[in-house]
Amino acid sequence: MPNLFTNFFLWFSGLFFSKAAEIAVVGLQASGKTSFLNVITSGQWSEDVVPTVAFNFRKVRKGNVTMKIWDVAGQPKFRTMWERYCNGVDAILFVVDSADTEKFNTARFELHQLLGHPSLSGVPLLVLGNKNDLEGHAPVKDLIKQLQLDKITDRPVSCSMKSQHNLDIVLQWLAGRSH
């Protein structure tokens, strides 16, 4: 019975103390953006993911935080849309395939190009190294160096590797950036 009252209290307090966050997830094609969102929303991982065309929109509730998440396509023809979907969000999540070091220069260029838009000044950035279970992946310190994250000074920046434990940390970090 105490569990029932605790659950009711948490639900009731969530009505008054809930937060909302809007997040844009961007990154080069095949970096794992949609797979990451599938894990967040359903807890399931699948190899059968269709490449995103334009964008996907998801609404996820974790605890007392409701997140509106824009999953924006990473193919070259869609990258010009990134700024539009990042404008007005509470945080930008940039997903990088940490095992595809040949794309780091392109990822750095596209990330800094995006962050150069005045409308995005100050929007917190989280860089998530994905596919770190693959051999030859770059560690966080290499991602920071290769993507020149240390040169970004106009916003909070965090860099992490995807893991089951880090998914909760990522969600907490993003929720902390909400209104």
PyMOL commands that set and color helices and strands:
alter all, ss='L'
color gray80, all
select helices_A, chain A and resi 2-17+33-42+76-86+101-115+118-120+140-146+149-151+164-176
alter helices_A, ss='H'
color red, helices_A
select strands_A, chain A and resi 19-26+55-62+65-72+91-97+125-130+157-161
alter strands_A, ss='S'
color yellow, strands_A
deselect
rebuild
show_as cartoon
